[in-house]
Amino acid sequence: MARELMDELPRRSGQAVVLTGVRRSGKSVLQAQLMRRHEAAFYCNLEDTRLYGLGPADFVTFLSVLDELAPESAVFLDEVQEVPEWQRLVRSLLDRGRTVCITGSNASLLGRELGAKLTGRHLSYEVLPFGYREYLAYTRQRLGTASLASYLQDGGFPAYLRERSPQVLQELLRDIVQRDIAVRHRLRGTRHVMNLALFLLASTGRPYSLQSLTKGLAIPTVGQTSRYVEYLQDAYLLLALPKFSPSLKKRVVAPNKYYVVDNGLRRAGAPPSRDLGHRLENAVFLALRGRHVAAAYAAEKDSWECDFVTDDELIQVCAELTEQNRGRELKGLVRASRLPGKRRRSLILTMSQRDRLVTEGTTIDVRPAWEWMLE
């Protein structure tokens, strides 16, 4: 199945195409689909144990062998972060006029090294697990409330959707913590970082300060907690949503909300959650991320909250709009409509409801989330 991201990828480019994202999100498959656009392609998986120890001293030999075996081929390198100073190899390939595509699973490492050695010579694309539209295509379900509920429970990792075994997700979570975090950062143990990961996976969409996480999870220092959160984000397991504020200082100080890169992973550390509202909110966040829409949350402590603020929309998310939560959801949108910036459309996304409400001069559209996700 062709990924939607394929339409964004250039067919030919003098810059390196960089595919980043969490493990098993489909980067290698997308790379293989991109290879089919080329008459001649050379592929190398840098996680292959036969290449263990490959480093800068081997680059000249690597290039010589490549010139001999595949002189006209586009070059596709998988999981480049496994090779020290890989960016020098990529630069050499570009200097030789090669078409280059690379994948990687570490946001900070790739960003830092790309910026240092390949400034202006790369195009980066984030590969997420299947979105709702891709989930429908893969599972052959019909759009609507029932398939959305299934998507919120299953998530979008292709390997899980193929095998339907929770063990796939459990092993994926262990791989991310062990290989992408513990080994890479030379941690002596993984207890604290795993506890932090499991806690945030089960508590998506809620703001937490580093101090509260440190105290609640008995992590020795706030500095450790800060590093662990950064590691989890670098591995694309968790994605942060900042608080909206015109003040840079307030944005930096305010606690982030954290969302998991895939709803299915929430079942890796605990029984499937019945909290449909939080899973729906997580899916809306991922849809915004997939659209490359910059978002934030807005809130005033103990008063009101708006789940997502973008340049064009104010969005509240709830599984069902009821008499019990109606006042809270509407208040958040009304208050958020007074935030600085241009006038934004106000939405409440639910599992199935559709309505139009007017309160305090603000028009609010209530829509099924599955419909909005397909826009």
The 8 nearest C-alpha neighbors of each residue, nearest first, counted from 0:
[[1, 2, 137, 136, 133, 32, 3, 28],
 [2, 0, 3, 5, 32, 29, 4, 133],
 [1, 3, 4, 5, 0, 29, 133, 6],
 [4, 2, 5, 6, 1, 133, 7, 132],
 [3, 5, 2, 6, 7, 8, 126, 124],
 [6, 4, 8, 3, 7, 2, 1, 29],
 [5, 7, 4, 8, 3, 9, 2, 1],
 [8, 6, 5, 4, 9, 3, 124, 10],
 [9, 7, 5, 6, 10, 4, 16, 124],
 [10, 8, 11, 12, 7, 6, 16, 5],
 [11, 9, 8, 12, 36, 33, 37, 7],
 [12, 10, 9, 13, 98, 14, 8, 37],
 [13, 11, 14, 9, 98, 10, 15, 16],
 [12, 14, 98, 15, 11, 93, 96, 120],
 [15, 13, 120, 121, 12, 16, 122, 93],
 [14, 16, 121, 99, 100, 17, 122, 120],
 [15, 17, 100, 122, 121, 123, 101, 14],
 [16, 18, 123, 101, 102, 100, 122, 124],
 [19, 17, 102, 124, 125, 123, 101, 26],
 [20, 18, 125, 103, 102, 104, 126, 124],
 [19, 21, 126, 104, 125, 235, 127, 22],
 [20, 22, 235, 104, 24, 234, 23, 236],
 [21, 23, 24, 104, 20, 175, 171, 25],
 [24, 22, 25, 21, 156, 26, 158, 157],
 [23, 25, 128, 22, 127, 21, 156, 26],
 [24, 26, 28, 23, 27, 29, 128, 126],
 [27, 25, 29, 28, 24, 30, 126, 18],
 [26, 28, 30, 29, 25, 31, 77, 102],
 [29, 27, 31, 25, 30, 26, 32, 33],
 [30, 28, 32, 26, 31, 27, 25, 33],
 [29, 31, 27, 33, 28, 32, 26, 34],
 [32, 30, 28, 34, 33, 29, 27, 35],
 [33, 31, 29, 34, 30, 35, 28, 1],
 [32, 34, 30, 31, 35, 36, 29, 5],
 [35, 33, 31, 36, 32, 37, 40, 30],
 [36, 34, 37, 33, 32, 31, 38, 40],
 [35, 37, 34, 33, 38, 10, 32, 39],
 [38, 36, 35, 39, 34, 40, 73, 33],
 [37, 39, 40, 36, 35, 72, 34, 73],
 [38, 40, 72, 37, 73, 71, 41, 69],
 [41, 39, 72, 73, 74, 34, 37, 42],
 [40, 42, 74, 72, 75, 73, 69, 43],
 [43, 41, 75, 76, 74, 40, 44, 77],
 [42, 44, 76, 45, 77, 75, 41, 74],
 [45, 43, 77, 46, 47, 76, 78, 42],
 [44, 46, 47, 77, 78, 43, 79, 81],
 [45, 47, 44, 48, 81, 78, 50, 77],
 [46, 48, 45, 49, 50, 44, 51, 43],
 [47, 49, 51, 50, 46, 45, 52, 44],
 [50, 48, 47, 51, 46, 52, 45, 53],
 [51, 49, 48, 53, 47, 52, 45, 46],
 [52, 50, 48, 49, 53, 47, 46, 45],
 [53, 51, 54, 50, 82, 49, 48, 83],
 [54, 52, 50, 51, 82, 57, 55, 83],
 [53, 55, 56, 57, 83, 82, 52, 58],
 [56, 54, 58, 57, 84, 83, 53, 85],
 [55, 57, 54, 58, 59, 53, 60, 61],
 [58, 56, 55, 60, 54, 59, 61, 53],
 [57, 59, 61, 55, 60, 56, 62, 88],
 [60, 58, 62, 61, 57, 63, 56, 55],
 [59, 61, 63, 57, 58, 62, 64, 56],
 [62, 60, 58, 64, 59, 63, 57, 65],
 [63, 61, 65, 59, 60, 64, 58, 66],
 [62, 64, 60, 66, 65, 61, 59, 67],
 [65, 63, 67, 61, 66, 62, 68, 60],
 [64, 66, 62, 68, 67, 63, 69, 61],
 [67, 65, 70, 63, 64, 69, 68, 62],
 [66, 68, 64, 65, 69, 70, 63, 62],
 [67, 69, 65, 66, 64, 70, 63, 41],
 [68, 70, 72, 65, 66, 71, 67, 41],
 [69, 71, 66, 72, 67, 68, 65, 73],
 [72, 70, 69, 39, 73, 97, 66, 40],
 [73, 71, 40, 39, 69, 41, 70, 74],
 [72, 74, 98, 40, 97, 99, 41, 39],
 [75, 73, 99, 41, 40, 98, 72, 42],
 [76, 74, 42, 100, 101, 99, 41, 43],
 [75, 77, 101, 43, 42, 44, 100, 79],
 [76, 78, 44, 102, 101, 79, 45, 43],
 [79, 77, 103, 102, 80, 45, 81, 46],
 [78, 80, 81, 103, 77, 82, 45, 85],
 [79, 81, 82, 78, 103, 85, 83, 109],
 [80, 82, 79, 78, 45, 46, 83, 85],
 [81, 83, 85, 80, 79, 54, 53, 84],
 [84, 82, 85, 54, 81, 55, 80, 53],
 [85, 83, 86, 87, 82, 55, 54, 88],
 [86, 84, 88, 87, 82, 83, 79, 89],
 [85, 87, 89, 84, 88, 90, 116, 112],
 [88, 86, 90, 85, 89, 84, 91, 116],
 [87, 89, 91, 85, 86, 90, 92, 58],
 [90, 88, 86, 92, 91, 87, 93, 85],
 [89, 91, 87, 93, 92, 88, 86, 94],
 [90, 92, 94, 88, 89, 93, 87, 95],
 [91, 93, 89, 95, 90, 97, 94, 88],
 [94, 92, 90, 96, 97, 95, 91, 89],
 [93, 95, 91, 96, 92, 90, 97, 89],
 [96, 94, 92, 93, 97, 91, 90, 98],
 [95, 97, 93, 94, 92, 98, 13, 91],
 [98, 96, 93, 92, 95, 73, 99, 74],
 [97, 99, 73, 74, 13, 12, 96, 93],
 [100, 98, 74, 15, 75, 73, 97, 16],
 [101, 99, 16, 75, 15, 17, 76, 74],
 [102, 100, 76, 17, 77, 75, 18, 16],
 [101, 103, 18, 77, 78, 19, 17, 79],
 [104, 102, 78, 19, 79, 105, 80, 18],
 [103, 105, 20, 21, 19, 234, 22, 106],
 [106, 104, 234, 233, 108, 107, 103, 109],
 [105, 107, 233, 109, 108, 110, 104, 234],
 [108, 106, 110, 233, 109, 105, 111, 112],
 [109, 107, 111, 105, 110, 106, 112, 80],
 [108, 110, 112, 106, 111, 107, 113, 105],
 [109, 111, 107, 113, 108, 112, 106, 114],
 [110, 112, 114, 108, 109, 113, 107, 115],
 [113, 111, 115, 114, 109, 110, 108, 116],
 [114, 112, 117, 110, 115, 116, 111, 109],
 [113, 115, 118, 111, 112, 117, 116, 110],
 [114, 116, 112, 113, 117, 111, 118, 110],
 [117, 115, 113, 114, 118, 112, 86, 87],
 [116, 118, 113, 120, 114, 119, 115, 121],
 [119, 117, 114, 120, 116, 113, 115, 121],
 [118, 120, 121, 117, 14, 122, 114, 113],
 [121, 119, 14, 117, 118, 15, 122, 13],
 [120, 122, 15, 14, 16, 119, 123, 117],
 [121, 123, 16, 17, 15, 14, 124, 120],
 [122, 124, 17, 18, 16, 121, 125, 19],
 [125, 123, 18, 17, 19, 126, 122, 16],
 [126, 124, 19, 20, 18, 127, 123, 289],
 [127, 125, 20, 19, 26, 124, 18, 24],
 [126, 128, 24, 20, 125, 129, 21, 289],
 [129, 127, 24, 155, 156, 130, 261, 126],
 [130, 128, 155, 133, 134, 156, 127, 131],
 [129, 131, 133, 132, 134, 155, 128, 286],
 [130, 132, 134, 133, 135, 129, 150, 372],
 [133, 131, 135, 134, 130, 136, 373, 372],
 [134, 132, 136, 130, 129, 135, 131, 137],
 [135, 133, 131, 137, 132, 136, 129, 138],
 [136, 134, 140, 132, 133, 138, 139, 137],
 [135, 137, 133, 139, 134, 138, 132, 140],
 [136, 138, 134, 135, 139, 133, 0, 140],
 [137, 139, 135, 140, 136, 134, 160, 133],
 [140, 138, 136, 135, 137, 141, 134, 142],
 [141, 139, 135, 138, 146, 142, 136, 137],
 [142, 140, 143, 146, 135, 139, 145, 136],
 [141, 143, 146, 140, 135, 144, 369, 147],
 [144, 142, 145, 146, 147, 369, 141, 370],
 [143, 145, 147, 146, 350, 351, 148, 369],
 [146, 144, 148, 147, 143, 149, 142, 141],
 [145, 147, 149, 148, 144, 143, 142, 150],
 [146, 148, 150, 144, 149, 145, 151, 143],
 [149, 147, 151, 145, 146, 150, 144, 152],
 [148, 150, 146, 152, 147, 151, 153, 145],
 [149, 151, 147, 153, 152, 154, 148, 146],
 [152, 150, 148, 149, 154, 153, 278, 262],
 [151, 153, 149, 150, 154, 263, 148, 262],
 [154, 152, 263, 150, 151, 149, 155, 262],
 [155, 153, 263, 262, 150, 261, 151, 152],
 [154, 156, 129, 128, 157, 134, 130, 261],
 [155, 157, 128, 159, 158, 24, 154, 129],
 [158, 156, 160, 159, 155, 161, 24, 25],
 [159, 157, 161, 160, 156, 162, 167, 23],
 [160, 158, 163, 162, 161, 157, 156, 167],
 [161, 159, 157, 163, 158, 162, 156, 155],
 [160, 162, 158, 159, 163, 157, 164, 156],
 [163, 161, 159, 164, 160, 158, 167, 157],
 [164, 162, 159, 160, 161, 165, 167, 158],
 [163, 165, 166, 162, 167, 159, 168, 160],
 [166, 164, 167, 168, 169, 163, 267, 159],
 [165, 167, 169, 164, 168, 170, 267, 171],
 [168, 166, 165, 170, 169, 164, 159, 171],
 [167, 169, 171, 267, 166, 165, 170, 264],
 [170, 168, 267, 166, 172, 171, 167, 173],
 [171, 169, 173, 167, 172, 168, 166, 174],
 [170, 172, 168, 174, 169, 173, 167, 175],
 [171, 173, 175, 169, 170, 174, 168, 176],
 [174, 172, 170, 176, 171, 175, 177, 169],
 [175, 173, 171, 177, 178, 172, 176, 170],
 [174, 176, 179, 172, 173, 178, 177, 171],
 [175, 177, 180, 173, 174, 179, 178, 181],
 [178, 176, 181, 174, 175, 180, 173, 179],
 [179, 177, 182, 174, 175, 180, 176, 181],
 [180, 178, 175, 183, 176, 177, 234, 181],
 [179, 181, 176, 183, 178, 177, 182, 184],
 [182, 180, 186, 177, 184, 185, 183, 178],
 [183, 181, 185, 178, 184, 180, 177, 179],
 [182, 184, 180, 185, 181, 179, 178, 186],
 [183, 185, 181, 182, 186, 180, 179, 230],
 [186, 184, 182, 181, 183, 187, 180, 188],
 [185, 187, 181, 188, 184, 182, 189, 180],
 [188, 186, 185, 189, 181, 182, 184, 190],
 [187, 189, 186, 190, 181, 191, 192, 185],
 [188, 190, 192, 191, 193, 181, 186, 187],
 [191, 189, 193, 192, 188, 194, 195, 187],
 [190, 192, 194, 193, 189, 195, 218, 216],
 [191, 193, 195, 189, 194, 190, 227, 196],
 [194, 192, 196, 190, 195, 191, 189, 197],
 [195, 193, 191, 197, 196, 192, 198, 190],
 [194, 196, 192, 198, 193, 197, 191, 199],
 [195, 197, 193, 199, 194, 198, 200, 192],
 [198, 196, 200, 194, 195, 199, 268, 193],
 [197, 199, 195, 201, 200, 196, 194, 202],
 [198, 200, 202, 201, 196, 197, 203, 195],
 [201, 199, 197, 198, 265, 202, 203, 259],
 [200, 202, 198, 199, 203, 265, 197, 269],
 [203, 201, 199, 200, 198, 205, 204, 257],
 [204, 202, 258, 257, 205, 200, 199, 201],
 [203, 205, 256, 257, 258, 202, 206, 277],
 [204, 206, 256, 203, 202, 207, 257, 255],
 [207, 205, 256, 255, 254, 204, 208, 257],
 [208, 206, 254, 205, 211, 255, 209, 256],
 [207, 209, 254, 210, 211, 212, 206, 255],
 [208, 210, 212, 211, 213, 221, 224, 225],
 [209, 211, 213, 208, 212, 221, 214, 207],
 [210, 212, 214, 208, 213, 209, 215, 207],
 [213, 211, 215, 209, 210, 214, 216, 208],
 [214, 212, 218, 210, 211, 216, 215, 217],
 [213, 215, 217, 211, 212, 216, 210, 218],
 [214, 216, 212, 213, 217, 211, 218, 210],
 [215, 217, 218, 213, 214, 212, 195, 194],
 [218, 216, 214, 215, 213, 219, 212, 191],
 [217, 219, 213, 216, 220, 191, 224, 214],
 [220, 218, 217, 223, 213, 221, 224, 214],
 [221, 219, 222, 223, 218, 213, 224, 217],
 [222, 220, 224, 223, 213, 210, 225, 209],
 [223, 221, 225, 220, 224, 226, 209, 219],
 [224, 222, 226, 220, 225, 221, 227, 219],
 [223, 225, 221, 227, 222, 226, 213, 228],
 [224, 226, 222, 228, 223, 227, 221, 229],
 [227, 225, 229, 223, 224, 228, 230, 222],
 [228, 226, 230, 224, 229, 225, 192, 223],
 [229, 227, 231, 225, 230, 226, 224, 232],
 [230, 228, 226, 232, 227, 231, 233, 225],
 [229, 231, 233, 227, 232, 228, 226, 180],
 [232, 230, 228, 234, 229, 233, 236, 237],
 [231, 233, 235, 237, 229, 234, 230, 236],
 [234, 232, 106, 230, 105, 235, 107, 231],
 [233, 235, 105, 231, 232, 236, 104, 21],
 [236, 234, 21, 232, 233, 237, 20, 231],
 [237, 235, 234, 260, 231, 232, 259, 21],
 [236, 238, 259, 232, 235, 258, 231, 260],
 [239, 237, 258, 257, 232, 259, 260, 235],
 [240, 238, 257, 256, 255, 258, 241, 237],
 [239, 241, 256, 255, 295, 257, 242, 238],
 [242, 240, 255, 295, 239, 296, 243, 256],
 [241, 243, 296, 295, 297, 250, 253, 255],
 [244, 242, 295, 297, 296, 241, 250, 245],
 [243, 245, 246, 250, 242, 249, 247, 297],
 [244, 246, 247, 243, 339, 250, 249, 248],
 [247, 245, 244, 249, 248, 250, 243, 251],
 [248, 246, 250, 249, 251, 245, 244, 252],
 [249, 247, 251, 246, 250, 252, 253, 244],
 [248, 250, 252, 246, 251, 247, 253, 244],
 [251, 249, 247, 253, 248, 252, 244, 242],
 [250, 252, 248, 249, 253, 247, 254, 241],
 [251, 253, 249, 250, 248, 254, 247, 255],
 [252, 254, 250, 251, 249, 242, 255, 241],
 [255, 253, 208, 207, 206, 252, 256, 242],
 [256, 254, 241, 206, 240, 239, 257, 242],
 [255, 257, 206, 240, 205, 204, 239, 241],
 [258, 256, 239, 203, 238, 204, 240, 237],
 [257, 259, 203, 238, 237, 204, 281, 239],
 [258, 260, 237, 261, 200, 236, 238, 262],
 [259, 261, 236, 237, 238, 258, 235, 262],
 [262, 260, 259, 263, 154, 264, 155, 128],
 [261, 263, 154, 264, 265, 151, 278, 259],
 [264, 262, 154, 153, 265, 261, 266, 152],
 [265, 263, 267, 266, 262, 261, 168, 154],
 [264, 266, 263, 267, 200, 262, 201, 268],
 [265, 267, 271, 269, 264, 270, 268, 263],
 [268, 266, 169, 264, 168, 265, 269, 165],
 [267, 269, 266, 197, 265, 169, 270, 264],
 [268, 270, 266, 267, 271, 265, 272, 201],
 [269, 271, 266, 272, 268, 267, 265, 273],
 [272, 270, 266, 269, 273, 265, 152, 267],
 [273, 271, 274, 270, 266, 275, 265, 269],
 [272, 274, 275, 271, 276, 278, 270, 277],
 [275, 273, 272, 276, 277, 278, 279, 271],
 [274, 276, 278, 277, 273, 279, 318, 272],
 [275, 277, 318, 317, 279, 278, 274, 280],
 [276, 278, 280, 279, 275, 274, 281, 203],
 [277, 279, 281, 275, 280, 276, 151, 282],
 [278, 280, 282, 276, 277, 281, 275, 283],
 [281, 279, 277, 283, 282, 278, 316, 276],
 [280, 282, 278, 284, 279, 283, 258, 277],
 [283, 281, 285, 279, 284, 280, 286, 278],
 [282, 284, 286, 280, 285, 281, 279, 287],
 [283, 285, 281, 287, 282, 286, 288, 280],
 [286, 284, 288, 282, 287, 283, 289, 281],
 [285, 287, 283, 289, 288, 284, 282, 290],
 [288, 286, 290, 284, 292, 285, 289, 283],
 [289, 287, 285, 291, 290, 286, 292, 284],
 [288, 290, 286, 287, 291, 285, 127, 292],
 [289, 291, 287, 288, 292, 286, 285, 293],
 [292, 290, 288, 289, 287, 293, 286, 294],
 [293, 291, 287, 290, 288, 294, 309, 289],
 [292, 294, 309, 291, 295, 288, 287, 310],
 [293, 295, 309, 308, 307, 292, 296, 240],
 [296, 294, 241, 243, 308, 242, 307, 240],
 [295, 297, 307, 242, 306, 243, 308, 305],
 [298, 296, 305, 243, 304, 242, 295, 306],
 [299, 297, 304, 303, 305, 300, 296, 302],
 [298, 300, 303, 302, 301, 304, 297, 331],
 [299, 301, 302, 298, 303, 304, 297, 206],
 [302, 300, 299, 303, 298, 304, 327, 331],
 [301, 303, 300, 299, 304, 298, 331, 330],
 [304, 302, 331, 299, 298, 301, 330, 300],
 [303, 305, 298, 331, 297, 306, 299, 302],
 [306, 304, 331, 297, 307, 315, 296, 332],
 [305, 307, 296, 315, 314, 304, 297, 316],
 [308, 306, 296, 314, 295, 305, 313, 294],
 [307, 309, 313, 295, 294, 296, 312, 314],
 [310, 308, 294, 312, 311, 293, 313, 307],
 [309, 311, 312, 308, 343, 341, 293, 294],
 [312, 310, 343, 309, 344, 313, 342, 341],
 [313, 311, 344, 343, 309, 345, 308, 314],
 [312, 314, 345, 308, 307, 344, 346, 343],
 [315, 313, 346, 307, 347, 306, 345, 312],
 [314, 316, 347, 306, 305, 348, 346, 328],
 [315, 317, 348, 280, 347, 349, 314, 306],
 [318, 316, 276, 349, 319, 348, 320, 315],
 [317, 319, 276, 349, 350, 275, 279, 316],
 [320, 318, 317, 349, 321, 350, 352, 351],
 [319, 321, 325, 324, 317, 318, 322, 349],
 [322, 320, 323, 324, 325, 319, 326, 317],
 [321, 323, 325, 324, 320, 326, 327, 319],
 [322, 324, 321, 325, 326, 320, 327, 328],
 [325, 323, 327, 321, 326, 322, 328, 320],
 [326, 324, 322, 328, 327, 321, 320, 323],
 [325, 327, 329, 328, 324, 330, 323, 322],
 [328, 326, 330, 324, 325, 329, 331, 303],
 [327, 329, 325, 331, 330, 326, 324, 315],
 [330, 328, 332, 326, 331, 327, 325, 333],
 [329, 331, 333, 327, 332, 328, 326, 334],
 [330, 332, 304, 305, 303, 334, 328, 329],
 [331, 333, 335, 329, 330, 334, 336, 305],
 [334, 332, 330, 336, 335, 331, 329, 361],
 [335, 333, 331, 336, 332, 337, 330, 338],
 [334, 336, 332, 337, 338, 333, 331, 305],
 [335, 337, 333, 334, 338, 332, 343, 342],
 [338, 336, 335, 334, 339, 333, 342, 340],
 [337, 339, 335, 336, 340, 334, 244, 341],
 [340, 338, 337, 341, 245, 336, 342, 244],
 [341, 339, 338, 342, 310, 343, 337, 336],
 [340, 342, 343, 339, 310, 311, 338, 336],
 [341, 343, 340, 344, 336, 311, 312, 337],
 [342, 344, 311, 312, 341, 313, 345, 336],
 [343, 345, 312, 313, 311, 346, 342, 363],
 [346, 344, 313, 363, 312, 314, 343, 364],
 [347, 345, 314, 364, 363, 365, 313, 348],
 [346, 348, 365, 315, 316, 314, 364, 366],
 [347, 349, 316, 368, 366, 367, 365, 346],
 [350, 348, 318, 367, 317, 368, 319, 351],
 [349, 351, 318, 367, 368, 144, 352, 319],
 [350, 352, 367, 349, 144, 353, 366, 368],
 [353, 351, 367, 366, 349, 350, 365, 354],
 [352, 354, 366, 365, 367, 351, 355, 364],
 [355, 353, 365, 364, 356, 352, 366, 363],
 [356, 354, 364, 363, 365, 357, 362, 353],
 [357, 355, 363, 362, 364, 354, 358, 365],
 [356, 358, 362, 361, 363, 360, 359, 355],
 [357, 359, 361, 360, 356, 362, 329, 333],
 [360, 358, 361, 357, 333, 362, 330, 329],
 [359, 361, 358, 357, 362, 333, 363, 356],
 [362, 360, 358, 357, 359, 363, 333, 336],
 [363, 361, 357, 356, 360, 358, 364, 345],
 [364, 362, 345, 356, 346, 355, 357, 361],
 [363, 365, 355, 346, 354, 366, 347, 356],
 [366, 364, 347, 354, 353, 346, 355, 348],
 [367, 365, 353, 348, 352, 368, 349, 364],
 [366, 368, 351, 349, 350, 369, 370, 352],
 [367, 369, 348, 371, 370, 349, 350, 372],
 [370, 368, 372, 367, 371, 143, 147, 373],
 [369, 371, 368, 373, 372, 367, 374, 366],
 [370, 372, 368, 374, 373, 369, 367, 366],
 [373, 371, 369, 370, 374, 368, 286, 131],
 [372, 374, 371, 370, 132, 369, 131, 368],
 [373, 371, 372, 370, 369, 132, 290, 286]]
